[in-house]
Amino acid sequence: MPAPSTNHPSSATNPVTSPADGASPIDWERFRREVPVTGRWVSLDHAAVGPLPQRAFQRISTWLDQAFHDGDGLWTEWSRQFDQCRALAARMINADLDEIGLVPNTSFGINMISEGFPWQ
């Protein structure tokens, strides 16, 4: 259960470097703007339900509004956006597009892989 948080050290007074390369400090204020719940609560994510980033909230809200007003009349546009998302994910991790699959949640993805794995 999240605990209320009243004091957040700023990135300017408490720089934390990336563990891998030690190059650049994490911008905690930018993170808090992107994940607003962290301005009020400490989230100890346990891989079931995590805080929703601002951009995800905005996209989901837009989709819900479109679905509410237009039904599935924008299916072609949604499909195009889905393909763009896969392409961006591929670029981000330097993968081929056919190596990227989007699934509804982690459990579904793990189960899909487990069911296709050649267990001995």
C-alpha positions as CSV (number, residue, x, y, z in Angstrom):
1,M,0.0,0.0,0.0
2,P,1.4,3.4,-0.9
3,A,2.5,5.7,1.9
4,P,1.9,9.4,1.8
5,S,4.9,11.4,0.8
6,T,5.3,15.0,1.9
7,N,8.9,15.7,1.1
8,H,10.6,15.0,-2.2
9,P,14.3,15.9,-2.7
10,S,14.8,17.7,-5.9
11,S,17.2,16.4,-8.5
12,A,19.4,19.5,-8.0
13,T,20.0,18.7,-4.3
14,N,20.0,14.9,-4.6
15,P,21.4,13.8,-7.9
16,V,21.2,10.1,-8.6
17,T,23.3,8.7,-11.4
18,S,22.3,5.9,-13.7
19,P,23.8,2.7,-12.3
20,A,25.0,1.4,-15.6
21,D,27.1,4.3,-16.9
22,G,27.1,6.9,-14.1
23,A,26.7,9.5,-16.8
24,S,23.7,11.7,-16.2
25,P,21.6,12.3,-13.1
26,I,18.0,11.3,-13.0
27,D,15.7,14.3,-13.3
28,W,13.2,13.5,-10.5
29,E,11.1,16.6,-11.1
30,R,10.6,15.6,-14.7
31,F,9.7,12.1,-13.6
32,R,7.1,13.5,-11.1
33,R,5.6,15.6,-13.8
34,E,5.3,12.5,-16.0
35,V,3.9,10.3,-13.2
36,P,1.8,12.7,-11.2
37,V,0.9,10.2,-8.4
38,T,4.5,10.3,-7.3
39,G,4.0,13.9,-6.2
40,R,1.6,12.6,-3.5
41,W,2.5,9.0,-2.9
42,V,5.4,6.6,-2.8
43,S,4.7,3.8,-5.1
44,L,6.3,0.4,-4.4
45,D,5.2,-1.2,-7.6
46,H,4.9,-5.0,-7.4
47,A,4.3,-5.6,-11.1
48,A,0.5,-5.8,-10.9
49,V,-0.6,-2.2,-11.0
50,G,1.7,0.7,-11.3
51,P,1.3,4.4,-11.5
52,L,0.0,5.7,-14.8
53,P,2.3,8.1,-16.7
54,Q,0.7,11.4,-17.9
55,R,1.2,10.5,-21.6
56,A,-0.5,7.2,-21.1
57,F,-3.4,8.8,-19.3
58,Q,-3.7,11.4,-22.2
59,R,-3.7,8.7,-24.9
60,I,-6.2,6.5,-23.1
61,S,-8.4,9.5,-22.5
62,T,-8.3,10.4,-26.1
63,W,-9.1,6.8,-27.2
64,L,-12.0,6.6,-24.7
65,D,-13.4,9.9,-26.0
66,Q,-13.1,8.7,-29.6
67,A,-14.6,5.3,-28.8
68,F,-17.5,7.0,-26.9
69,H,-18.3,9.5,-29.7
70,D,-17.4,7.5,-32.8
71,G,-17.6,3.9,-31.8
72,D,-15.1,1.9,-33.8
73,G,-15.3,4.3,-36.7
74,L,-11.6,5.2,-36.2
75,W,-10.4,1.6,-36.3
76,T,-8.1,2.4,-39.3
77,E,-6.4,5.3,-37.4
78,W,-6.1,3.2,-34.2
79,S,-4.5,0.4,-36.2
80,R,-2.0,2.9,-37.8
81,Q,-1.1,4.2,-34.3
82,F,-0.6,0.7,-33.0
83,D,1.8,0.0,-35.9
84,Q,3.7,3.2,-35.1
85,C,4.0,2.2,-31.5
86,R,5.5,-1.2,-32.5
87,A,8.0,0.6,-34.9
88,L,9.0,3.1,-32.1
89,A,9.5,0.2,-29.7
90,A,11.7,-1.6,-32.2
91,R,13.8,1.5,-32.8
92,M,14.2,2.1,-29.1
93,I,15.7,-1.3,-28.5
94,N,17.4,-1.7,-31.9
95,A,15.1,-4.7,-32.9
96,D,13.4,-5.7,-36.1
97,L,9.7,-4.9,-36.3
98,D,8.8,-8.6,-36.5
99,E,10.5,-9.0,-33.1
100,I,8.0,-6.7,-31.4
101,G,4.7,-7.9,-30.1
102,L,2.4,-5.8,-27.9
103,V,0.4,-7.6,-25.3
104,P,-2.2,-6.3,-22.9
105,N,-0.2,-7.0,-19.7
106,T,2.9,-8.7,-18.4
107,S,1.0,-11.8,-17.2
108,F,-0.4,-12.4,-20.7
109,G,3.1,-12.0,-22.3
110,I,4.7,-14.4,-19.8
111,N,1.9,-17.0,-20.4
112,M,2.2,-16.6,-24.2
113,I,5.9,-17.3,-24.1
114,S,5.5,-20.1,-21.6
115,E,2.9,-21.9,-23.7
116,G,5.1,-21.6,-26.8
117,F,8.4,-22.7,-25.1
118,P,9.6,-26.2,-26.0
119,W,9.6,-27.6,-22.4
120,Q,11.4,-30.9,-21.9
